[in-house]
Amino acid sequence: MGWGVLGCRPNTTGLRVAGGMPGKPKRIRGCYRIPPKSWRRAIGRRRVAMGGRLLTFGVSGDIVSLERVSAIDRVCHGQEGATEKFFYMYMCHFSQLHVQLSLDDFTMGVLWALNVAPTQLHPNSWAYLQAFSILCQSLYLEPTPYAFLYFYDTRPQRPATWLSLISRPSISRLDAFSKYFKHFKDGYFKVVVKEGGKTYILNADGSAKFPLSWTNNPSRYKDMGMDELSVGDKEVVETLLKFVDKLPTKGLVRVYNLVHPIIDIEGHMAQSGKKNFVDKLPTKGLVRVYNSVHPIIDIEGHIAQSGKKNLTLFQTLRKEMAAKAKAAGKTDVPNL
């Protein structure tokens, strides 16, 4: 049994899964969240659930499985007595922040550098992480943990509670996702590492690539200097510092929802009712899907909201970085 912290209380809802009974653990494959009642869809290794049926989109069950929590489970509990490695995730990680499973090296690297478990990092800080990653990818930059953390300070508290990233004045280039992130503690579930997922989440010696359980000593960062960064880190930081105003975190995070247009189409169709084609379909919603085909269009739209200078700079930087990546023969650089 782990130690108690602020906000750790019995879960009364658990994880709802199609065909499951409340309070009874049931495993499901892939990555899944509970969206609005009219339509349920999952981000990452995608699942869409409608009317109690699960529809899968490229789901691989070899890495992790999801398990409903019991009434006594808390996100701050440790691994004591567990026969399998696991960690907890909040429902908002998927419903609002579009986190994908399995976690990528950048995300695991940030958690390791901060020395926190996934649920120990405040959702607003997760939003910064997600926005930073998509922004870097759109500029042909490789997001790195320390380049990301350069823009933030941390102030760990005792006893341990959620760790928040504090934007450094005049340096941070992302605005806050939400002033008040409400009710994020209300829904969470257990992510169990399967045999096929050990190479993704565990090191060769069996240790985890990031804390799976809450820690008593999150890392403290204060005014990180450029001299503490690697050459690759500096390239990322110096590029992002060229933007004059803060960029829209919420808009950038939304881009993760546009990877598969068919999911966006189905979401808009669901708004017209469960009986498809009986009622009028949402023209505005369907037209918006054109943006989903090329996420870069959506990114530019959100950046434009922060000013014309930022948009012009983004477009210029993207062309320059694309040419640089091509000249260097970087075939693995993401191209949105």
C-alpha positions as CSV (number, residue, x, y, z in Angstrom):
1,M,0.0,0.0,0.0
2,G,1.4,3.4,-1.0
3,W,1.6,6.5,1.1
4,G,-1.3,8.9,1.1
5,V,-1.1,12.3,-0.7
6,L,-3.5,15.2,-1.4
7,G,-6.3,14.1,-3.7
8,C,-5.8,10.3,-3.4
9,R,-9.3,9.1,-2.6
10,P,-11.5,6.1,-3.6
11,N,-12.5,5.9,-7.2
12,T,-16.3,5.6,-7.4
13,T,-16.5,5.2,-11.2
14,G,-13.5,3.2,-12.2
15,L,-12.9,2.6,-15.9
16,R,-16.0,2.0,-18.0
17,V,-15.5,-0.6,-20.7
18,A,-17.9,-2.0,-23.1
19,G,-19.6,-5.1,-21.7
20,G,-18.0,-4.7,-18.3
21,M,-19.6,-4.7,-14.9
22,P,-18.8,-1.9,-12.4
23,G,-16.2,-2.9,-9.8
24,K,-15.1,-6.0,-11.6
25,P,-11.6,-5.8,-13.2
26,K,-11.6,-6.4,-16.9
27,R,-8.7,-6.0,-19.3
28,I,-9.1,-4.5,-22.7
29,R,-6.6,-4.0,-25.5
30,G,-5.2,-0.8,-26.8
31,C,-5.7,2.7,-25.6
32,Y,-9.2,3.9,-24.7
33,R,-10.9,6.8,-23.0
34,I,-14.5,7.8,-22.0
35,P,-15.6,10.7,-24.2
36,P,-19.1,12.3,-24.4
37,K,-22.1,10.0,-24.0
38,S,-23.1,10.4,-27.7
39,W,-19.7,9.2,-29.0
40,R,-16.7,7.4,-27.6
41,R,-13.4,7.4,-29.3
42,A,-9.8,6.8,-28.2
43,I,-6.6,8.6,-29.2
44,G,-3.3,7.0,-29.8
45,R,-3.6,3.2,-30.5
46,R,-7.2,4.0,-31.4
47,R,-10.4,2.4,-30.4
48,V,-13.9,3.8,-31.0
49,A,-16.7,2.5,-28.9
50,M,-20.3,3.2,-29.8
51,G,-23.4,1.7,-28.3
52,G,-21.4,-0.8,-26.3
53,R,-19.4,-2.1,-29.3
54,L,-15.7,-1.6,-29.8
55,L,-14.3,-0.7,-33.2
56,T,-10.5,-0.8,-33.6
57,F,-8.2,1.3,-35.7
58,G,-4.7,-0.3,-35.9
59,V,-4.8,-1.4,-32.3
60,S,-1.9,-3.6,-31.0
61,G,-2.5,-5.4,-27.7
62,D,1.1,-6.5,-27.4
63,I,2.4,-3.6,-25.4
64,V,0.0,-2.7,-22.7
65,S,-3.4,-3.7,-21.4
66,L,-5.9,-1.4,-19.5
67,E,-7.5,-2.5,-16.3
68,R,-10.3,-0.9,-14.3
69,V,-9.3,0.2,-10.9
70,S,-10.9,-1.1,-7.7
71,A,-12.5,1.0,-5.0
72,I,-9.3,0.9,-2.9
73,D,-6.8,1.8,-5.7
74,R,-5.2,5.2,-5.6
75,V,-2.9,6.8,-8.3
76,C,-0.3,7.3,-5.6
77,H,-0.1,3.5,-4.7
78,G,3.2,1.7,-5.4
79,Q,4.0,-1.7,-7.0
80,E,3.9,-3.6,-3.7
81,G,2.5,-7.1,-4.3
82,A,2.0,-6.7,-8.0
83,T,3.0,-9.5,-10.3
84,E,3.2,-7.3,-13.4
85,K,4.6,-3.8,-13.9
86,F,2.0,-1.1,-14.2
87,F,1.3,2.6,-13.9
88,Y,-1.8,4.7,-13.6
89,M,-3.2,7.2,-16.2
90,Y,-6.0,9.8,-15.8
91,M,-8.9,9.7,-18.3
92,C,-8.1,13.3,-19.1
93,H,-4.8,12.2,-20.6
94,F,-6.8,10.8,-23.5
95,S,-10.0,12.8,-23.5
96,Q,-8.4,16.2,-23.5
97,L,-4.6,15.8,-24.0
98,H,-4.6,13.0,-26.5
99,V,-1.7,11.1,-24.9
100,Q,-0.7,8.0,-26.8
101,L,0.3,4.6,-25.6
102,S,2.9,3.4,-25.5
103,L,4.7,6.6,-24.4
104,D,7.4,7.7,-26.8
105,D,11.1,8.2,-25.8
106,F,10.6,12.0,-25.4
107,T,7.7,11.7,-23.0
108,M,9.4,8.9,-20.9
109,G,12.6,11.0,-20.9
110,V,10.7,14.0,-19.4
111,L,9.1,11.9,-16.7
112,W,12.5,10.4,-15.9
113,A,14.2,13.8,-15.7
114,L,11.4,15.1,-13.5
115,N,11.4,11.8,-11.4
116,V,7.6,11.6,-11.5
117,A,5.0,9.0,-12.4
118,P,2.5,9.9,-15.2
119,T,-0.3,10.8,-12.8
120,Q,2.1,12.8,-10.6
121,L,2.7,15.4,-13.3
122,H,-0.1,17.9,-13.4
123,P,-2.3,17.7,-16.5
124,N,-1.6,21.4,-17.4
125,S,2.1,20.4,-17.5
126,W,1.2,17.3,-19.7
127,A,-0.4,19.8,-22.1
128,Y,2.9,21.8,-22.3
129,L,4.7,18.5,-23.1
130,Q,2.2,17.5,-25.8
131,A,2.2,20.9,-27.5
132,F,6.0,21.1,-27.4
133,S,6.3,17.8,-29.1
134,I,4.0,18.6,-31.9
135,L,5.6,22.0,-32.4
136,C,9.0,20.5,-32.7
137,Q,7.9,17.8,-35.1
138,S,6.2,20.4,-37.3
139,L,9.6,22.2,-37.5
140,Y,11.6,19.1,-38.2
141,L,13.2,19.3,-34.8
142,E,13.6,16.3,-32.5
143,P,12.0,17.1,-29.1
144,T,14.3,16.4,-26.2
145,P,13.6,16.3,-22.5
146,Y,16.1,19.0,-21.5
147,A,15.3,21.3,-24.4
148,F,11.7,21.2,-23.1
149,L,12.6,21.6,-19.4
150,Y,14.8,24.7,-20.3
151,F,11.6,26.7,-20.5
152,Y,10.3,25.7,-17.1
153,D,11.1,25.7,-13.4
154,T,9.8,23.2,-10.8
155,R,9.0,23.6,-7.1
156,P,8.5,20.1,-5.6
157,Q,6.5,20.2,-2.3
158,R,6.5,18.1,0.8
159,P,4.6,16.0,1.3
160,A,4.6,15.1,-2.4
161,T,1.7,16.2,-4.5
162,W,1.2,16.9,-8.2
163,L,4.2,18.5,-9.8
164,S,3.6,21.5,-12.0
165,L,5.9,23.1,-14.5
166,I,6.2,26.8,-13.9
167,S,6.8,28.9,-17.1
168,R,10.0,31.0,-17.0
169,P,9.0,34.7,-17.6
170,S,10.0,36.0,-21.0
171,I,11.4,32.6,-22.0
172,S,8.4,30.2,-22.2
173,R,6.8,30.1,-25.6
174,L,3.6,28.2,-24.8
175,D,0.5,29.6,-23.0
176,A,-1.4,27.7,-20.3
177,F,-3.7,25.0,-21.5
178,S,-6.3,25.8,-18.8
179,K,-6.5,28.2,-16.0
180,Y,-8.3,25.7,-13.8
181,F,-8.0,22.0,-14.8
182,K,-11.1,20.7,-13.0
183,H,-12.1,17.2,-12.1
184,F,-9.0,15.5,-13.6
185,K,-8.7,13.3,-10.4
186,D,-12.2,11.8,-10.9
187,G,-11.3,9.1,-13.5
188,Y,-8.2,7.0,-13.8
189,F,-7.2,3.5,-14.7
190,K,-4.3,1.0,-14.6
191,V,-1.9,0.5,-17.5
192,V,-0.4,-3.0,-17.2
193,V,2.9,-3.7,-19.1
194,K,2.6,-6.8,-21.2
195,E,5.4,-9.1,-22.1
196,G,5.7,-7.6,-25.6
197,G,5.8,-4.1,-24.1
198,K,8.7,-4.6,-21.8
199,T,11.3,-3.5,-24.4
200,Y,9.4,-0.2,-24.8
201,I,9.0,0.6,-21.1
202,L,11.8,-1.2,-19.4
203,N,15.5,-1.0,-19.7
204,A,17.7,-4.0,-20.4
205,D,18.3,-4.5,-16.7
206,G,14.6,-4.6,-15.9
207,S,14.4,-1.1,-14.5
208,A,11.7,1.2,-15.8
209,K,12.5,4.1,-18.2
210,F,10.4,6.4,-16.0
211,P,8.9,6.2,-12.5
212,L,5.9,3.9,-12.6
213,S,4.8,4.9,-9.2
214,W,4.7,8.2,-7.3
215,T,8.0,9.4,-5.8
216,N,8.8,11.4,-2.7
217,N,11.5,13.4,-4.4
218,P,10.6,15.0,-7.8
219,S,13.4,16.9,-9.4
220,R,13.9,20.6,-8.8
221,Y,14.8,22.8,-11.8
222,K,15.5,26.5,-11.5
223,D,16.8,28.9,-14.3
224,M,18.5,26.2,-16.4
225,G,21.4,27.7,-18.4
226,M,22.3,27.2,-22.0
227,D,25.6,25.8,-20.9
228,E,23.7,22.8,-19.4
229,L,22.3,21.8,-22.8
230,S,23.7,19.6,-25.5
231,V,24.2,20.8,-29.1
232,G,20.9,19.2,-30.1
233,D,19.1,20.7,-27.1
234,K,20.4,24.2,-28.0
235,E,19.2,23.9,-31.6
236,V,15.7,23.2,-30.4
237,V,15.7,26.0,-27.8
238,E,17.3,28.6,-30.0
239,T,14.8,27.9,-32.8
240,L,11.7,28.2,-30.5
241,L,13.1,31.4,-28.8
242,K,12.7,33.1,-32.2
243,F,8.9,33.2,-31.8
244,V,7.9,36.6,-30.4
245,D,4.7,35.7,-28.6
246,K,3.4,32.7,-26.7
247,L,1.9,30.0,-28.9
248,P,-1.5,28.4,-28.2
249,T,-1.0,25.2,-26.2
250,K,-4.6,24.1,-26.5
251,G,-4.7,24.5,-30.3
252,L,-1.4,22.5,-30.7
253,V,-2.6,19.7,-28.5
254,R,-5.8,19.4,-30.6
255,V,-3.7,18.5,-33.6
256,Y,-3.2,15.1,-32.1
257,N,-6.9,14.5,-32.7
258,L,-6.5,15.0,-36.4
259,V,-4.2,12.2,-37.3
260,H,-7.0,10.0,-38.7
261,P,-9.7,12.0,-40.5
262,I,-12.2,9.2,-40.4
263,I,-12.3,9.4,-36.6
264,D,-13.0,13.2,-36.9
265,I,-15.7,12.5,-39.5
266,E,-17.4,9.9,-37.3
267,G,-17.3,12.3,-34.4
268,H,-19.1,15.0,-36.4
269,M,-21.6,12.4,-37.8
270,A,-22.4,11.3,-34.2
271,Q,-23.6,14.8,-33.4
272,S,-26.5,14.4,-35.8
273,G,-27.8,11.4,-33.8
274,K,-27.3,7.7,-33.4
275,K,-29.4,6.9,-36.6
276,N,-27.0,7.8,-39.3
277,F,-28.4,9.8,-42.3
278,V,-31.9,10.1,-40.8
279,D,-31.3,13.7,-39.7
280,K,-29.4,16.4,-41.5
281,L,-25.7,16.0,-41.3
282,P,-23.3,18.8,-39.9
283,T,-21.9,20.6,-42.9
284,K,-19.6,22.8,-40.9
285,G,-18.1,19.7,-39.1
286,L,-17.6,17.8,-42.3
287,V,-15.9,20.8,-44.0
288,R,-13.5,21.0,-41.0
289,V,-12.2,17.6,-41.8
290,Y,-10.3,19.0,-44.7
291,N,-7.9,20.4,-42.1
292,S,-7.5,16.9,-40.7
293,V,-6.0,15.6,-43.9
294,H,-2.9,17.8,-43.4
295,P,-2.4,18.6,-39.7
296,I,0.1,21.3,-40.7
297,I,-2.8,23.4,-41.9
298,D,-4.4,23.2,-38.5
299,I,-1.1,24.0,-36.8
300,E,-0.7,27.1,-38.9
301,G,-4.2,28.1,-38.1
302,H,-3.6,28.0,-34.4
303,I,-0.3,29.7,-34.6
304,A,-1.9,32.5,-36.6
305,Q,-4.0,33.3,-33.6
306,S,-0.8,34.3,-31.7
307,G,0.0,36.9,-34.4
308,K,1.1,37.3,-38.0
309,K,4.8,37.5,-37.0
310,N,4.6,34.1,-35.4
311,L,2.9,32.6,-38.4
312,T,5.3,34.1,-40.9
313,L,8.2,32.9,-38.8
314,F,6.8,29.4,-38.4
315,Q,6.3,29.1,-42.2
316,T,9.8,30.3,-42.8
317,L,11.4,28.1,-40.2
318,R,9.5,25.1,-41.4
319,K,10.9,25.5,-45.0
320,E,14.4,26.1,-43.7
321,M,14.4,23.1,-41.3
322,A,12.8,20.9,-44.0
323,A,15.7,21.7,-46.4
324,K,18.2,21.2,-43.7
325,A,16.8,17.8,-42.7
326,K,16.7,16.7,-46.3
327,A,20.3,17.8,-46.9
328,A,21.4,15.9,-43.8
329,G,19.6,12.8,-45.1
330,K,17.3,12.5,-42.1
331,T,14.7,10.2,-43.4
332,D,13.2,9.6,-40.0
333,V,12.3,13.2,-39.3
334,P,8.5,13.5,-39.0
335,N,6.8,15.3,-41.9
336,L,3.3,16.3,-41.0
